[in-house]
Amino acid sequence: MKKNIIVAVVGLCGAGKSEATQVFLDNDFARVYFGDATFEEMKRQNLPLTPENERKVREELRAKNDMAIYAKLSEKKISDAYNSGKNVVVESMYSWSEYKYLKEIYGENFKVLAIVVDKDLRTKRLSIRPHRPLTAEQVVTRDYTEIENIEKGGPIAIADHFIINNDSLGELKNEVQKYINSLTK
């Protein structure tokens, strides 16, 4: 096996990031979820876990610090797993600043996998998902907000590997498994 690696799974809302991340977990990757920093801060502030409070805390953390704050807050978890010899999958890396921060530390051992879907298909999938379904207008608003306000486009554009998720869930999982195999041979 090659030296252990860190892979961030990126994509717009509804692309299939969570499903792709699960394949990494099934392959014994350690998971570092950037959203944990939000939940930890909400707990520290004694705020109820609501979508509104999550958004408020995310925005506050970035406004008070910088756009790389989630990578900075999660870096110890990443380095602990990585330095213990584990492969690591990073879930919810969004910003260009987070990408640059981790790339500077881990260099070629840090990879980005982008999951992409044709826009109309992604919108359709988001409208029928069981948790937090979105209308077409909400999808557009969310996409613009994430691209303009949290630098989400950069990590997607510069990804090391792209998987087009226009087919079945089984096909997505097969493609992610092929990518993992290529990294861990």
C-alpha positions in Angstrom: 0.0 0.0 0.0 1.1 3.5 -0.8 1.7 6.1 2.0 -1.6 7.0 3.7 -3.7 9.8 2.1 -6.3 12.4 2.9 -9.2 12.8 0.5 -11.7 15.6 0.7 -15.0 14.9 -1.1 -16.5 18.0 -2.6 -19.5 19.0 -4.7 -22.6 21.1 -4.8 -25.6 20.3 -2.6 -27.2 17.1 -3.8 -24.2 15.8 -5.8 -23.8 12.7 -3.7 -21.0 13.6 -1.3 -22.4 11.7 1.6 -22.9 8.6 -0.4 -19.4 8.8 -1.7 -18.0 9.4 1.8 -19.7 6.3 3.0 -17.7 4.2 0.5 -14.5 5.7 2.0 -15.7 4.7 5.4 -16.5 1.2 4.2 -12.8 1.1 3.2 -11.7 1.9 6.7 -10.8 5.6 6.1 -11.0 7.7 9.2 -13.7 10.4 8.8 -13.2 14.0 9.8 -16.3 16.1 9.5 -15.8 19.8 9.3 -19.4 20.3 10.6 -18.3 19.0 14.0 -16.7 22.4 14.7 -20.1 24.0 14.3 -21.8 21.6 16.7 -19.0 22.0 19.2 -19.4 25.8 19.1 -23.1 25.5 19.4 -22.7 23.3 22.5 -20.2 25.8 23.9 -22.7 28.6 23.4 -25.5 26.4 24.7 -27.6 26.8 21.5 -30.2 24.4 20.4 -29.4 22.3 17.4 -31.5 24.0 14.7 -30.7 24.7 11.0 -30.9 28.5 11.9 -28.4 28.2 14.7 -26.1 26.1 12.6 -26.1 28.7 9.8 -25.6 31.5 12.4 -22.6 29.8 14.0 -21.0 28.9 10.7 -21.3 32.5 9.5 -20.0 33.8 12.8 -17.0 31.5 12.8 -16.0 32.6 9.3 -16.6 36.3 10.0 -14.6 36.3 13.3 -11.8 34.2 11.8 -11.2 33.5 8.1 -12.5 31.3 5.4 -10.0 28.5 6.4 -11.4 28.3 9.9 -13.0 24.9 9.5 -9.8 23.4 8.2 -7.9 25.0 11.1 -10.3 23.7 13.7 -10.3 20.2 12.2 -6.6 19.9 11.4 -5.7 18.2 14.7 -8.2 15.5 14.0 -6.9 15.1 10.5 -3.2 15.0 11.7 -3.9 12.6 14.5 -5.5 10.1 12.2 -3.0 10.7 9.4 0.0 10.4 11.6 -1.3 7.2 13.2 -1.1 5.7 9.7 -4.8 6.0 8.8 -6.2 7.1 5.5 -8.6 10.0 6.1 -11.7 11.2 4.3 -12.7 14.9 4.9 -16.4 15.6 4.7 -17.8 19.1 4.3 -14.6 20.9 3.1 -16.2 23.8 1.2 -13.9 26.8 0.8 -10.9 27.5 -1.5 -9.1 28.8 1.7 -9.7 25.4 3.4 -8.3 23.7 0.3 -5.1 25.9 0.3 -4.6 25.4 4.0 -4.7 21.6 3.9 -2.7 21.4 0.6 0.1 23.5 2.2 0.3 21.1 5.1 -0.1 17.7 3.3 1.0 18.4 -0.3 0.6 15.5 -2.6 -0.9 13.3 0.1 -4.0 15.6 0.1 -6.4 14.8 -2.7 -9.8 16.2 -3.7 -12.5 14.1 -5.2 -15.3 16.1 -6.8 -18.7 14.6 -7.3 -20.7 16.4 -10.0 -24.2 16.0 -11.5 -26.0 17.6 -14.3 -27.8 20.6 -12.9 -31.4 19.5 -13.9 -30.9 16.0 -12.4 -29.4 17.4 -9.2 -32.3 19.7 -8.8 -34.8 16.9 -9.4 -33.0 14.7 -6.8 -33.0 17.5 -4.3 -36.7 18.1 -4.8 -37.6 14.5 -3.8 -35.0 13.7 -1.1 -36.6 12.6 2.2 -34.7 15.1 4.4 -34.7 18.8 3.7 -36.1 18.7 0.1 -35.5 21.9 -1.9 -37.4 23.6 -4.6 -35.7 24.6 -7.9 -35.5 28.2 -6.7 -33.9 27.1 -3.4 -31.3 25.1 -5.2 -30.3 28.1 -7.3 -30.2 30.3 -4.2 -28.1 27.8 -2.3 -25.7 27.3 -5.2 -25.1 31.0 -5.6 -24.7 31.5 -1.9 -22.2 28.7 -1.5 -20.2 29.7 -4.5 -20.2 33.4 -3.8 -20.0 33.4 0.0 -18.1 30.4 1.0 -15.7 29.9 -2.0 -17.2 26.5 -2.8 -16.4 26.5 -6.5 -12.6 26.5 -6.1 -12.1 23.1 -4.6 -14.6 21.6 -7.1 -12.8 23.2 -10.0 -9.3 22.1 -9.0 -10.2 18.6 -7.9 -7.7 15.8 -8.5 -10.5 13.5 -9.8 -14.1 13.9 -10.9 -16.9 11.5 -10.8 -20.0 12.3 -12.8 -23.0 11.1 -10.7 -25.7 11.0 -13.4 -26.4 7.3 -13.1 -27.5 5.0 -10.3 -26.4 5.0 -6.7 -24.7 1.7 -7.4 -22.7 3.2 -10.2 -21.6 6.1 -8.0 -20.4 3.6 -5.4 -18.5 1.6 -8.0 -16.8 4.7 -9.4 -15.8 5.8 -5.9 -14.5 2.3 -5.1 -12.4 2.4 -8.3 -10.9 5.7 -7.3 -10.1 4.4 -3.8 -8.5 1.4 -5.3 -6.3 3.6 -7.5 -5.1 5.5 -4.5 -4.4 2.6 -2.1 -2.7 0.1 -4.4 
